Amino acid sequence: MTMNVTEIFGSKVFNDKVMKERLPKETYKALKKTIEDGAELELEVAKVVAHAMKDWAIEQGATHFTHWFQPMTGVTAEKHDSFIQPEEGGKVIMAFSGKELVKGEPDASSFPSGGLRATFEARGYTAWDPTSYAFIKDDTLCIPTAFCSYSGEALDKKTPLLRSMQALDKQAVRILKLFGNEDVNRVITTVGPEQEYFLIDAEMYNARPDLIYTGRTLFGAKPPKGQELDDHYFGTIKPRVSAFMKELDEELWKLGVLAKTKHNEVAPAQHELAPVFSTTNIATDHNQLTMEMMKTVAARHGMTCLLHEKPFAGVNGSGKHNNWSISTDTGVNLLEPGKTPSQNAQFLLFLTAVIKAVDDYQELLRVSVASAGNDHRLGANEAPPAIISMFLGDELEAIVESIIDGTDYVDKKKKLMSIGATVLPPISQDTTDRNRTSPFAFTGNKFEFRSLGSAASISGPNIVLNTIVAEALDLFAEELEGAKDFDKALNDLVKRELTAHKRIIFNGNGYSPEWVEEAKKRGLANLVSTVDALPSFVSQKSIDVFTKHKVFTEGELMSRYEIELEKYAKVIDIEALTFESMVKKDIMAAATDYETFLANAINAKAAVGVPVPSDTQKKKLQRAAQLTETMDAGLEKLEADIAKAGEIENTYELAKFHHDVIFADMNELRVAVDELETVIPSDIWPYPTYGEILYSVK
């Protein structure tokens, strides 16, 4: 049966088309005013919307509703309530009130709060976000909501994202008015997040406790064949994977997710899905849905989807490229270079604002992608380095240089153009090669922030991007609004700021050791680990910019800092306990069995009169015994250090101890385990190997 994509797309979404059909005209207009202009939603409007939403959901087979929110766990949360309402005579009716639509009250006691509230204070509220459409999932009406505490602090990832979008909107409109764009009422940021992931056979997954508990393999020797031949990248998609991708597309299209591109990635068993751009808020919701659907659909096909940034050592990990841009409500992309002088001057100012923002707040951008999982990727010749820099491409960098130097720019057609406040030559897209080593690259009419980890919510990096660019635009507006000669003031500002922030622009190889030294000379930050990066989140500079634009309160910032430190320590602790268990219960026994096997073979030869075993046979047994002893000593140290960690009360010191000591213990222990895997016969080794896992899906 042929699938009609246009018919199924958005069929599970209470979108604009459905609202227009089902809501009275005045209600529809009022709701649109709330969505587009931020006008307050009247309860009477909410009542009408709730009734229409309930009827539509029931027609779709829904029996329950839930406020779907994004607490600081990194995943989504739901509490399902049925539509039933008791009637006399033991009957029920299906009902859904405006109050239930607008506000929910889930128990907040078990969600991370980082000290914003006491554990015994259970009350928390969810509030409907009308800018993100409700949808049907698993016969449940899901209503995207914000989540806050009893006293109003944001306990989620959506609330500060909406605040950051509002902050950038406000400052960008100020700038646009200076250029005479009186028709622009709103500026939004858009995102298209490319999602990488691994697919492995479910039986292999279930046979590895480390994958089950931590999402990554804690040990594993390199297989004979990995990604060396580059034959998996963009290769023919295997039948099981193709069937998965087809169903995933269908499920996502029903939910209104603009799934566009799918292909094999570099590593064996690795793949990628990329959507069309959406507004940042909706793109964030859709990416959370995408990750959830990937896992759900994979299970239907006897597979498991791995979203960890580094499930397997020695092959590329998974990231999430955050393609970010700025657009007006009139349809103009503000990062599109354009063809007329006025548009080019406008583009140049917005470009300068982004350059300034990235340089001034490079540490914040690094923090926004920091996690225990992503620490395995960054700088590992498969992802951008931990050092934040910007790639502009040869042509745009040459234009920036000409502005700084005050010289004319000659384009590739040798056409001389004067560079000034209002004259910038049209820049054709894709005039230079891509730089995959750059964390933050200009790609024609957007910036691609490539440092995000595959498992992370995209909300954090976009909160930072929106806020720091809003800050740069605010400073520019302050200066230009009071200028007597706008063109001269604009020219002076752009030249000054590009000169001041030139250091952040780097078009070279971010993987090279030379870049580390060069970045150091330029004064760029190199925050290698999450523990190194997190303090920057609560520096006075960060507190000032977030509180100034009302994106976070100081308390909300401190709470997130505590949450991320605790999370880091807990992730490493779970990994350590899992490693300890696997070594003690199975790997040590396998090593002992192998030694016994070797000893019995030697003794058997001696019993039948075979000459004294060769040195090779002796060395095998000796090496096995040495590895077992090394493993035993490493295990003993790991256990002791896990116990020491339990005595540390300071959150930062606890996270640092897990990074410096426990993580190092596991890496040392892994060396012996991985070598044992290469010599112990497969019928004795207790777990599936990398080769078996990576090539398990046919």
C-alpha positions in Angstrom: 0.0 0.0 0.0 1.4 3.4 -1.0 1.8 5.9 1.8 0.4 9.4 1.1 2.8 11.6 3.1 0.8 14.8 2.6 -2.2 13.1 4.2 -0.5 11.6 7.2 1.8 14.5 7.9 0.6 16.2 11.1 -2.3 13.8 11.4 -1.6 13.3 15.1 -1.1 17.0 15.8 -3.6 19.7 16.9 -2.0 22.1 14.5 -3.1 25.4 12.9 -5.2 23.6 10.2 -7.1 21.6 12.8 -7.6 24.7 15.0 -8.9 26.7 12.2 -11.4 24.0 11.3 -12.6 23.3 14.8 -12.4 26.6 16.7 -14.9 29.5 16.4 -13.3 32.4 14.5 -13.0 34.7 17.5 -11.4 31.9 19.6 -9.0 31.1 16.8 -8.0 34.7 16.4 -7.5 35.1 20.2 -5.3 32.0 20.4 -3.3 33.1 17.4 -2.7 36.4 19.0 -1.4 34.6 22.1 0.9 32.3 20.0 2.2 35.0 17.7 2.2 38.2 19.9 2.5 36.7 23.4 -0.9 38.1 24.4 -2.3 36.7 27.7 -4.6 33.8 27.2 -8.1 34.3 28.6 -9.6 31.4 30.5 -12.8 31.5 28.4 -10.6 31.0 25.3 -8.9 28.1 27.0 -12.2 26.5 27.8 -13.3 26.5 24.1 -9.8 25.3 23.0 -9.9 22.5 25.6 -13.3 21.2 24.5 -12.3 21.2 20.8 -8.9 19.6 21.6 -10.6 16.9 23.7 -13.1 16.0 20.9 -10.4 15.9 18.3 -8.2 13.7 20.6 -11.0 11.2 21.3 -11.7 10.9 17.6 -8.0 10.0 17.2 -8.5 7.2 19.8 -7.1 9.0 22.8 -8.4 8.2 26.2 -6.0 10.2 28.4 -4.2 13.5 28.4 -0.8 14.5 29.9 1.2 17.7 30.4 4.3 16.8 28.5 7.3 18.6 29.9 11.1 18.6 30.0 12.5 18.6 33.5 16.3 18.9 34.2 16.7 15.1 33.8 17.5 15.6 30.1 14.5 13.5 29.1 10.7 14.3 28.9 8.2 13.5 31.6 4.4 12.7 31.6 1.6 12.1 34.1 -1.4 10.6 32.4 -5.0 11.4 33.4 -8.1 10.0 31.7 -10.8 12.1 30.2 -13.5 10.3 32.2 -15.7 12.1 34.7 -18.2 10.3 36.8 -21.9 10.7 36.3 -24.9 9.6 38.3 -25.9 5.9 37.9 -22.3 4.7 37.7 -21.7 6.3 34.3 -19.0 8.5 33.0 -18.6 11.2 30.4 -15.5 12.4 28.6 -14.5 15.8 29.8 -11.5 18.2 29.6 -11.6 21.7 31.1 -9.8 24.9 30.2 -8.2 24.8 33.6 -6.8 21.3 33.0 -5.4 22.5 29.7 -3.7 25.5 31.0 -2.3 24.2 34.3 -1.2 20.9 35.8 0.2 19.9 39.1 2.7 17.0 39.0 4.6 16.0 42.0 7.9 17.9 41.8 9.7 16.3 44.7 11.6 13.7 42.7 12.8 15.9 39.9 16.3 17.6 40.1 16.1 21.1 41.5 19.7 21.7 42.6 18.6 23.2 45.9 15.9 25.5 44.5 13.4 23.8 46.7 13.5 21.3 49.6 12.8 17.6 48.8 9.7 17.6 51.1 8.2 20.5 49.1 6.4 18.5 46.5 4.3 21.1 44.7 5.2 21.9 41.1 3.2 23.3 38.2 3.1 22.7 34.5 1.8 25.5 32.3 0.6 25.1 28.7 3.0 26.4 26.0 0.5 27.3 23.1 3.5 28.0 20.8 4.1 24.3 20.5 1.2 22.2 19.2 -0.4 19.4 21.2 -0.1 15.9 19.7 -1.3 12.3 20.2 1.2 9.7 21.3 0.2 6.2 22.6 -3.5 7.1 22.7 -2.7 10.0 24.9 -3.1 13.7 24.2 0.3 15.3 24.9 0.2 19.0 25.8 3.7 20.7 25.7 4.2 22.6 28.9 6.6 24.5 31.0 7.4 23.3 34.5 8.0 25.5 37.5 8.2 25.3 41.3 5.6 26.5 43.8 7.4 29.8 44.0 7.8 30.3 40.3 11.4 29.1 39.6 12.0 27.3 36.3 12.5 23.6 36.9 12.7 22.7 33.3 14.5 23.3 30.0 11.6 24.9 28.1 11.0 28.0 30.3 14.5 29.5 29.9 14.5 28.7 26.2 11.3 30.7 25.7 12.8 33.5 27.8 16.0 33.5 25.7 14.0 33.6 22.4 12.1 36.6 23.8 15.3 38.3 24.8 16.8 37.9 21.3 13.5 39.0 19.7 13.5 42.2 21.6 17.0 43.2 20.8 16.9 42.1 17.2 13.8 44.2 16.5 15.5 47.2 17.9 18.4 46.8 15.4 16.0 46.2 12.5 14.1 49.4 13.2 17.4 51.3 12.8 17.6 49.9 9.3 14.1 51.1 8.5 12.4 47.7 8.8 9.1 49.0 10.3 7.1 46.1 9.1 9.0 43.6 11.3 7.2 42.8 14.6 8.9 39.7 15.7 12.3 37.9 15.3 12.7 34.2 15.9 15.6 31.8 16.0 15.3 28.6 13.9 17.1 25.3 14.4 17.6 22.2 12.4 19.3 19.6 14.6 21.0 16.7 12.8 20.7 13.5 15.0 23.3 10.7 15.0 22.6 7.3 16.5 23.7 3.7 16.6 21.4 0.7 15.9 22.4 -2.7 17.3 20.6 -6.1 17.7 18.5 -6.1 20.8 19.9 -9.5 21.8 23.4 -8.1 21.8 22.3 -5.1 23.9 20.6 -7.3 26.5 23.8 -9.4 26.8 25.8 -6.3 27.9 25.0 -4.9 31.3 27.2 -1.9 30.6 25.0 -0.9 27.6 21.9 -1.4 29.7 23.0 0.6 32.7 25.3 3.2 31.2 24.5 3.5 27.5 28.1 2.7 26.5 30.5 -0.2 26.5 32.9 0.1 29.4 35.4 -2.3 27.8 35.9 -3.9 24.4 38.9 -4.7 22.2 39.1 -3.1 18.7 37.5 -5.4 16.1 39.5 -6.5 13.0 37.4 -4.1 10.9 36.0 -0.9 12.1 35.5 2.3 10.0 38.9 2.1 8.3 37.6 1.6 4.8 34.9 4.3 5.1 32.6 1.9 3.4 29.7 2.4 5.7 29.4 6.2 5.3 26.5 6.9 2.9 26.6 3.2 1.9 23.6 1.1 1.0 21.2 0.9 3.9 20.7 -2.6 5.2 17.1 -4.1 5.0 16.4 -4.1 8.7 17.7 -0.6 9.1 15.8 0.6 6.0 12.6 -0.8 7.4 13.3 1.0 10.7 14.0 4.3 9.0 10.8 4.0 6.9 8.7 3.4 10.0 10.5 6.1 11.9 9.8 8.7 9.2 6.2 7.7 9.2 5.8 8.0 12.9 7.6 11.4 13.0 5.6 12.7 10.1 2.4 11.9 11.9 3.7 14.0 14.8 4.5 16.9 12.5 8.3 16.4 12.7 9.9 17.5 9.5 12.2 14.4 9.1 14.0 15.0 5.9 17.4 13.2 5.4 18.5 9.8 6.5 21.8 8.0 5.8 24.5 5.7 7.2 27.2 7.6 9.2 30.9 6.9 9.4 31.1 4.1 12.0 29.6 0.6 11.5 26.0 0.5 12.8 25.9 4.4 13.0 23.2 6.5 11.2 21.9 10.0 11.0 18.5 11.8 10.7 18.2 15.4 9.8 15.0 17.5 9.8 14.0 20.7 8.1 14.4 23.9 10.2 11.7 24.9 12.7 11.4 27.6 15.3 13.8 26.8 18.2 11.1 26.0 20.7 9.3 23.5 18.4 12.6 22.1 17.1 13.6 21.3 20.7 10.3 19.6 21.3 10.6 17.7 18.1 14.1 16.6 18.8 13.0 15.1 22.1 10.2 13.3 20.3 12.7 12.1 17.6 15.0 10.5 20.2 12.1 8.8 21.9 10.6 7.5 18.7 14.0 6.2 17.6 14.1 4.0 20.7 10.5 2.9 20.4 10.6 2.0 16.7 14.0 0.3 17.0 12.4 -2.1 19.6 9.7 -3.0 17.2 12.3 -4.2 14.8 14.3 -6.2 17.3 17.0 -3.6 17.6 18.1 -1.1 20.2 18.9 2.6 19.4 22.0 3.9 21.3 22.1 7.7 21.7 25.2 7.8 24.0 27.9 10.0 22.6 30.5 7.2 22.7 29.0 3.7 22.9 32.2 2.1 21.5 35.8 3.1 21.9 37.9 3.3 18.7 35.1 4.2 16.4 33.4 7.6 15.9 30.9 8.6 18.5 27.6 10.4 17.9 26.9 14.1 17.9 24.1 16.5 17.1 24.7 19.4 14.8 22.7 22.4 15.8 22.0 24.5 12.6 21.0 27.9 14.0 19.8 31.0 12.3 17.7 34.2 12.9 14.6 35.1 10.9 11.9 37.8 10.9 8.2 37.3 10.9 8.3 38.8 7.3 10.3 35.8 6.1 13.8 37.3 6.0 16.8 35.3 7.2 19.0 37.8 8.9 22.1 35.6 8.4 21.5 35.5 4.6 24.2 37.8 3.0 21.8 39.2 0.5 22.3 41.2 -2.7 21.5 44.8 -2.0 23.7 47.2 -0.1 21.3 47.8 2.7 20.6 44.1 3.3 24.3 43.5 3.2 25.0 46.1 5.8 22.3 44.6 8.0 23.7 41.1 7.5 27.2 42.4 8.4 26.0 43.9 11.7 24.2 40.6 12.7 27.3 38.6 11.7 29.4 40.9 13.8 27.0 40.4 16.7 27.4 36.6 16.5 31.2 36.9 16.3 31.3 39.1 19.3 28.9 36.9 21.3 30.9 33.7 20.6 34.2 35.3 21.5 32.9 37.0 24.6 31.1 34.0 25.9 33.1 31.1 24.4 33.2 29.4 27.9 29.4 29.4 28.1 29.1 27.8 24.7 31.5 25.1 25.9 29.5 24.6 29.1 26.3 24.2 27.1 27.6 21.0 25.4 29.4 19.6 28.5 28.5 16.1 29.7 30.2 13.0 30.9 29.3 11.3 27.6 30.4 14.2 25.4 33.8 14.4 27.1 34.6 11.2 25.1 34.0 12.9 21.8 35.2 16.5 21.9 38.7 16.7 20.4 38.9 13.0 19.6 39.4 13.5 15.8 35.7 12.8 15.2 34.2 15.9 16.7 35.2 19.6 17.1 37.8 20.3 19.8 36.9 21.6 23.3 38.3 24.9 22.2 35.5 27.1 20.8 36.3 28.9 17.5 34.4 30.1 14.4 34.8 29.1 10.8 33.7 31.7 8.2 35.1 30.3 5.0 37.7 31.9 2.8 35.6 34.5 1.1 33.8 35.8 4.2 37.0 35.8 6.2 38.7 37.8 3.4 35.8 40.4 3.6 36.2 40.6 7.4 39.9 41.2 6.9 39.3 43.9 4.4 37.0 45.7 6.8 39.5 45.5 9.6 42.3 46.7 7.3 40.2 49.4 5.7 41.0 48.1 2.2 38.9 47.3 -0.9 37.7 43.7 -1.4 38.0 42.1 -4.7 35.7 39.1 -5.3 36.5 36.0 -7.3 35.3 37.7 -10.5 37.9 40.4 -9.9 35.1 43.0 -9.5 36.3 45.8 -7.2 33.9 46.7 -4.5 34.3 49.3 -1.8 33.7 48.0 1.7 31.9 50.5 4.0 29.0 50.7 6.3 26.3 50.2 3.7 28.2 48.4 0.9 29.1 44.7 1.1 29.4 42.6 -2.0 26.8 39.7 -2.4 28.3 36.5 -1.1 27.4 33.4 -2.9 26.7 30.4 -0.7 29.1 27.4 -0.5 32.1 29.3 -1.9 34.4 27.3 0.3 34.8 23.8 1.6 33.2 22.8 4.9 35.4 22.6 8.0 34.3 19.5 10.0 36.8 20.4 12.7 35.2 23.7 13.6 32.8 23.9 16.5 30.9 26.9 15.1 30.9 27.2 11.3 29.1 29.6 9.0 27.4 27.5 6.3 25.8 30.0 3.9 22.9 31.4 5.8 23.2 29.8 9.2 25.7 28.7 11.8 26.3 25.0 12.5 27.2 24.4 16.2 28.8 21.0 15.9 29.8 20.3 19.5 26.5 19.0 20.9 26.4 15.4 22.1 23.8 13.1 20.6 21.9 12.4 23.8 21.5 16.0 24.9 18.6 18.3 24.7 19.3 21.1 22.2 17.7 23.6 24.6 20.9 24.4 26.6 23.1 25.4 23.7 20.2 27.5 22.1 19.5 29.2 25.4 23.1 30.3 25.5 23.2 31.3 21.8 20.0 33.3 22.0 21.1 35.1 25.2 24.7 36.0 24.2 23.6 37.3 20.7 20.8 39.3 22.4 23.5 40.8 24.6 25.7 41.8 21.6 22.7 43.3 19.8 21.6 45.2 22.9 25.1 46.8 23.1 25.0 47.6 19.4 21.5 49.1 19.6 22.5 51.3 22.6 25.4 52.7 20.6 23.6 53.2 17.2 20.3 54.6 18.5 22.1 57.7 19.8 24.3 58.2 16.7 24.0 61.4 14.7 25.5 59.8 11.6 24.2 56.3 11.5 26.3 55.1 8.5 29.6 56.3 10.1 28.6 55.0 13.5 27.8 51.6 11.9 31.0 51.5 10.0 33.1 52.4 13.1 31.3 49.8 15.2 31.7 46.9 12.8 35.3 47.6 12.2 36.0 48.0 15.9 34.2 44.8 16.9 35.6 42.7 14.2 39.1 43.9 15.1 38.5 43.1 18.8 37.1 39.6 18.2 39.2 38.5 15.2 40.9 35.9 17.5 37.8 33.7 17.6 37.9 33.2 13.7 39.9 30.1 12.7 39.6 28.4 9.3 42.3 25.8 9.8 42.5 22.2 11.2 41.0 22.2 14.7 42.4 18.7 15.3 46.0 19.7 14.9 48.3 20.0 18.0 49.5 23.3 16.5 45.9 24.8 17.0 46.0 24.1 20.7 49.2 26.2 21.0 47.8 28.8 18.7 44.6 29.0 20.6 46.5 29.5 23.8 48.4 32.4 22.3 45.1 33.9 21.2 43.8 33.6 24.8 41.0 31.2 23.9 39.7 28.9 26.6 40.5 25.1 26.4 38.1 23.5 28.9 38.9 19.9 28.3 36.3 18.2 30.6 32.9 18.9 32.0 34.4 19.4 35.4 36.7 22.1 33.9 33.9 23.8 32.1 31.0 23.9 34.6 32.4 26.7 36.9 32.1 29.1 33.9 28.4 28.7 34.0 28.1 30.5 37.4 30.9 33.1 36.9 29.9 36.6 37.6 30.0 37.4 33.8 27.5 34.6 33.1 25.2 35.6 36.0 25.2 39.1 34.7 24.2 38.3 31.1 21.5 35.8 32.0 19.9 37.9 34.8 20.1 41.1 32.6 18.0 39.5 29.9 15.8 37.7 32.4 16.6 34.2 31.1 17.8 32.8 34.4 17.7 34.1 37.9 20.9 33.7 39.9 19.2 30.9 41.9 18.2 29.1 38.8 21.8 29.3 37.5 23.2 28.0 40.7 20.7 25.1 40.8 21.6 24.0 37.3 25.3 24.1 38.2 24.7 21.8 41.2 22.5 19.5 39.1 25.1 19.1 36.4 27.9 18.5 38.9 25.8 15.9 40.7 24.8 14.3 37.4 28.4 14.0 36.2 29.5 12.3 39.5 26.5 10.0 39.4 27.1 9.0 35.8 30.7 8.1 36.5 29.7 6.3 39.7 27.1 4.1 37.9 29.8 3.3 35.3 32.3 2.3 38.0 29.8 0.2 39.9 28.8 -1.5 36.6 32.4 -2.2 35.6 33.1 -3.5 39.1 30.2 -5.9 38.9 31.0 -7.2 35.4 34.6 -7.8 36.3 33.9 -9.5 39.6 31.0 -11.7 38.4 32.0 -12.7 34.9 35.3 -11.5 33.6 37.4 -12.7 36.5 35.8 -16.1 36.2 36.5 -16.2 32.5 40.1 -15.3 33.1 40.5 -18.1 35.7 38.8 -20.5 33.3 41.3 -19.5 30.6 44.3 -20.1 32.9 42.9 -23.4 33.8 42.4 -24.3 30.2 46.0 -23.4 29.4 47.3 -25.3 32.5 45.3 -28.4 31.7 46.5 -28.3 28.1 50.1 -28.2 29.2 49.6 -30.9 31.8 47.8 -33.1 29.3 50.7 -33.0 27.0 53.1 -33.9 29.8 50.9 -36.8 30.8 51.2 -38.5 27.4 54.9 -38.0 27.2 55.0 -34.9 25.1 58.2 -33.0 25.7 58.3 -30.0 28.1 55.9 -27.3 26.7 57.5 -24.6 24.6 58.3 -21.1 25.8 55.3 -19.8 23.9 52.9 -22.0 25.8 54.4 -20.9 29.1 54.3 -17.3 28.1 50.6 -17.5 27.3 49.9 -18.8 30.8 52.2 -16.3 32.4 50.7 -13.4 30.6 47.2 -14.5 31.4 48.2 -14.8 35.1 49.8 -11.3 35.0 46.7 -9.8 33.4 44.5 -11.5 36.0 46.7 -10.1 38.8 46.6 -6.6 37.2 42.9 -6.8 36.9 42.5 -7.9 40.5 44.7 -5.0 41.7 42.8 -2.5 39.5 39.5 -3.8 40.8 40.7 -3.4 44.4 41.8 0.2 43.8 38.5 1.0 42.0 36.5 -0.4 44.9 38.5 1.6 47.4 38.1 4.8 45.5 34.4 4.4 45.1 34.3 4.1 48.9 36.4 7.3 49.3 34.0 9.2 47.0 31.1 8.4 49.4 32.9 10.6 52.0 33.1 13.7 49.8 30.4 16.3 50.5 31.3 19.2 48.3 29.6 18.8 44.9 32.4 20.2 42.8 35.1 18.2 44.6 33.0 15.0 44.2 32.7 15.6 40.5 36.4 16.3 40.2 37.3 13.2 42.2 35.2 11.1 39.9 36.9 12.6 36.9 40.5 12.6 38.2 40.4 9.3 40.1 37.5 7.0 39.4 37.4 7.6 35.7 41.2 7.1 35.6 40.8 3.8 37.6 38.3 2.5 35.0 40.6 3.4 32.1 43.5 1.6 33.7 41.4 -1.5 34.5 40.1 -1.5 31.0 43.5 -2.1 29.5 43.9 -5.5 31.1 40.3 -6.4 30.4 40.6 -5.5 26.7 43.8 -7.5 26.3 42.2 -10.5 27.9 39.3 -10.3 25.5 41.7 -10.7 22.6 43.2 -14.0 23.9 40.4 -15.8 25.7 38.4 -18.2 23.5 35.0 -16.9 22.5 33.2 -19.9 24.2 34.8 -18.7 27.5 34.5 -14.9 27.1 31.2 -13.9 28.7 30.1 -10.9 26.6 29.5 -10.0 22.9 32.6 -8.4 21.4 32.7 -5.1 19.4 32.8 -7.0 16.1 29.7 -9.1 17.1 27.8 -6.0 18.2 28.7 -3.6 15.4 27.9 -6.1 12.7 24.8 -7.7 14.4 22.2 -6.0 12.2 22.1 -7.6 8.8 
